[in-house]
Amino acid sequence: MKMAMSDSLKQKTILSLLLASCLSLTAFATIGISDLSDIERDALALELYLLDKKDHEEYCPTLQWEQPSLEIYKEQLLSQLPEECKQ
């Protein structure tokens, strides 16, 4: 039987995932990008991609921005949000 998640549970789940992302980003920052395996690099790129998407929606939804592909995140391992959104 499939059960629907309440909005509160969805929010808690999202917050938990974001917290885990932040913790893993911190861990990757201390390891060094050159020391990452392919799967770690892909996971970090995905985390950055999702965080940029969330931050754009939350902090600068009126700013015109087309999010780059996940491949760009994998190559650069940096936030792709415009500077205007980061202020």
C-alpha positions as CSV (number, residue, x, y, z in Angstrom):
1,M,0.0,0.0,0.0
2,K,1.4,3.4,-1.0
3,M,1.1,6.2,1.6
4,A,1.4,9.9,0.9
5,M,3.9,11.9,2.8
6,S,2.6,14.9,4.8
7,D,4.0,18.3,4.0
8,S,5.7,18.4,7.4
9,L,7.4,15.0,6.8
10,K,8.5,16.2,3.3
11,Q,10.0,19.3,4.8
12,K,11.8,17.3,7.5
13,T,13.1,14.9,4.8
14,I,14.4,17.8,2.7
15,L,16.0,19.5,5.7
16,S,17.7,16.2,6.6
17,L,19.0,15.8,3.1
18,L,20.3,19.3,3.0
19,L,22.1,18.9,6.4
20,A,23.7,15.7,5.1
21,S,24.7,17.5,2.0
22,C,26.4,20.3,3.9
23,L,28.2,17.8,6.1
24,S,29.5,15.9,3.1
25,L,30.5,19.1,1.3
26,T,32.6,20.0,4.4
27,A,34.2,16.6,4.4
28,F,35.0,16.8,0.7
29,A,36.5,20.3,1.2
30,T,39.0,18.9,3.7
31,I,39.9,15.8,1.6
32,G,40.7,17.7,-1.6
33,I,39.0,17.5,-5.0
34,S,41.8,15.6,-6.6
35,D,41.4,12.8,-4.0
36,L,37.8,12.1,-4.9
37,S,36.6,8.9,-6.6
38,D,34.3,9.2,-9.5
39,I,31.3,8.3,-7.4
40,E,32.2,10.9,-4.8
41,R,32.7,13.5,-7.5
42,D,29.3,12.7,-9.0
43,A,27.6,12.8,-5.6
44,L,29.2,16.2,-4.8
45,A,28.1,17.5,-8.2
46,L,24.6,16.4,-7.6
47,E,24.5,17.9,-4.2
48,L,25.7,21.3,-5.6
49,Y,23.1,21.1,-8.4
50,L,20.3,20.5,-6.0
51,L,21.5,23.1,-3.6
52,D,21.7,25.7,-6.4
53,K,18.2,24.8,-7.5
54,K,16.8,25.2,-3.9
55,D,18.8,28.4,-3.3
56,H,17.6,30.0,-6.5
57,E,13.9,29.2,-5.7
58,E,14.3,30.4,-2.1
59,Y,16.6,33.5,-2.4
60,C,16.2,34.9,-5.9
61,P,13.2,33.4,-7.7
62,T,12.7,36.5,-9.8
63,L,16.3,36.4,-11.2
64,Q,16.3,35.0,-14.7
65,W,18.7,32.0,-14.6
66,E,18.8,28.8,-16.5
67,Q,20.5,26.1,-14.4
68,P,23.5,24.5,-16.2
69,S,23.5,20.7,-16.8
70,L,24.7,18.3,-14.2
71,E,27.7,17.7,-16.4
72,I,28.9,21.3,-15.8
73,Y,28.7,20.8,-12.1
74,K,30.7,17.5,-12.5
75,E,33.4,19.3,-14.4
76,Q,33.7,22.4,-12.1
77,L,32.4,21.2,-8.7
78,L,31.3,24.8,-8.0
79,S,28.0,26.6,-7.4
80,Q,26.7,27.9,-10.7
81,L,24.4,30.5,-9.2
82,P,24.9,34.1,-10.5
83,E,26.7,36.5,-8.1
84,E,23.5,38.5,-7.8
85,C,21.8,35.6,-6.2
86,K,24.6,34.9,-3.7
87,Q,24.4,38.4,-2.1
